[in-house]
């Protein structure tokens, strides 16, 4: 059960972040218009942040900080990028809900990683 709730869970959460990062790198020009400022540079920076978070989660180094920042990123993305795109007849609400759920998962993981880090410090 530990492998499912630890390694597999981390991979199921982190690998999509790496894929999202690759989307940012492959389609930076197309995504630039959604960036609230900075255009293509902002898209590349957020892609790097997503990739860094994915790596951190997989290798469990600074994972509590990475997932905390990832949660903040998803809340900001929901509010700054997707909420302004909402109209009564589009699916932007689905992106708001998706990003909110991902933020919740990231915040939860941050708490789990923090407890693990604290227990490892206590053992030292």
C-alpha angles and dihedrals in degrees: 000000000000092000090054095048095041119027099021092043091050091049093047089054100037102043094061087051088056090049091049087051091053089052088055091052096043097044105028093133093052093046095045093087090061093054111103090219140355097036115212094007091058090050092052092046092051089047090054090048091052091049092048091050091050092051092045092051093048096048094034095230114140086345096149091056093042093052092044090054090043089056091051089048092054094048090050091047091052093049102036102033110024105031093059089053094055119117129161092259104043136080098239088114087066089058091048090052092044093051092045091052092047089050090052091050091048092050090049091050090048090058092048093048091047091054090049091049092049093049091050090050090051091053093053 
